[in-house]
Amino acid sequence: MEPFVNIFGQLDTLHSFIEPVLLALVVANMVTRYLAHNRHVEQYEDGGADAISRFIPHEATNVLLMLASFYYLTVNHHGGMVLSMFVAGLFITDLFEFESRKVEARRDIPLDRPKASLSLWTLSLLYLGFQMLFTGTLGTIL
């Protein structure tokens, strides 16, 4: 493995903690995803399609997860590239899933779960767990 190179100054003191931070962000993203979906359903039932709005905590976890995965790319090049690809896909999928909820609301059909986002979230969690297992971080957490 290549030696770690300090490119971000004080921010690079976190390089040994980035995998647990990513794990916390992935789990927080799922929690906010669940809360956002429940909020969208309530908004739809109360006010129709025009009442559905983005859930700011979920959008914040998306952005933080994206930034953390890009930082992980500087720490672990191969693992960071694959994880960043999953997280970027998750970010883009969330944009389309929100719009599809609004379309469903306009057509007066029940709001569906964000299936594509859930599958990409699962892939992100599994890959991060795989990375943590083989880098030894998972053993130190457990």
SVG drawing of the C-alpha trace seen along z (x, -y; Angstrom):
<svg xmlns="http://www.w3.org/2000/svg" viewBox="-55 -23 60 31">
<polyline fill="none" stroke="black" stroke-width="0.4" points="0.0,0.0 1.2,-3.5 2.3,-5.7 -0.2,-8.4 0.6,-11.8 -0.7,-14.9 -2.4,-17.2 -5.1,-18.8 -3.2,-20.0 -5.1,-19.8 -8.0,-17.9 -5.6,-15.0 -5.4,-14.2 -8.8,-12.5 -7.4,-10.0 -7.4,-7.2 -11.0,-7.9 -12.5,-8.3 -14.0,-4.8 -16.0,-5.0 -17.1,-8.5 -18.3,-7.2 -20.1,-4.3 -21.9,-6.8 -22.8,-9.0 -24.2,-6.0 -26.3,-4.9 -27.4,-8.5 -28.3,-8.8 -30.6,-5.7 -32.3,-7.2 -32.9,-10.5 -34.1,-8.7 -36.7,-6.9 -37.8,-10.1 -37.9,-11.9 -40.1,-9.3 -42.5,-9.4 -42.6,-13.2 -43.3,-13.0 -46.2,-10.6 -47.7,-12.9 -47.2,-16.0 -49.0,-14.2 -51.9,-13.2 -52.2,-16.7 -51.7,-19.0 -51.2,-17.0 -48.3,-17.2 -47.5,-20.9 -47.0,-20.3 -44.1,-17.8 -40.8,-19.4 -37.2,-18.3 -36.2,-17.1 -33.2,-19.3 -31.5,-16.9 -31.5,-14.2 -30.0,-16.5 -27.3,-17.5 -26.4,-13.9 -26.2,-13.4 -23.8,-16.3 -21.7,-15.2 -21.5,-11.6 -20.4,-12.8 -17.7,-15.1 -16.5,-12.3 -16.3,-9.8 -14.3,-12.2 -11.9,-12.7 -11.7,-8.9 -10.6,-8.8 -7.4,-10.6 -6.8,-8.2 -7.6,-4.9 -7.5,-5.3 -9.2,-2.1 -11.7,-1.8 -12.4,-5.5 -13.1,-5.4 -15.6,-2.6 -17.3,-4.1 -17.4,-7.5 -19.1,-6.0 -21.8,-4.4 -22.3,-7.6 -22.4,-9.7 -25.0,-7.3 -26.9,-7.6 -26.9,-11.4 -28.1,-11.4 -30.7,-8.7 -32.1,-10.8 -32.7,-13.7 -34.7,-11.6 -36.5,-9.7 -37.8,-13.0 -39.1,-14.1 -40.8,-10.7 -42.6,-11.1 -43.9,-14.4 -45.1,-12.8 -46.8,-10.0 -48.5,-12.6 -49.7,-14.6 -51.2,-11.4 -52.9,-10.6 -51.3,-7.2 -49.8,-6.0 -46.2,-7.1 -43.8,-4.3 -40.6,-3.7 -37.4,-4.9 -36.3,-1.5 -33.3,-2.6 -31.9,-4.7 -32.4,-1.9 -30.5,0.6 -27.6,-1.9 -27.5,-2.6 -27.3,1.1 -24.4,1.5 -22.6,-1.5 -23.0,0.1 -21.9,3.5 -18.8,2.1 -17.9,-0.1 -18.2,2.9 -16.0,4.9 -13.4,2.1 -13.4,1.8 -13.1,5.6 -10.0,5.8 -8.3,2.6 -8.7,3.8 -10.9,0.9 -13.9,3.1 -11.9,5.2 -11.0,2.1 -14.6,0.9 -16.0,4.2"/>
</svg>
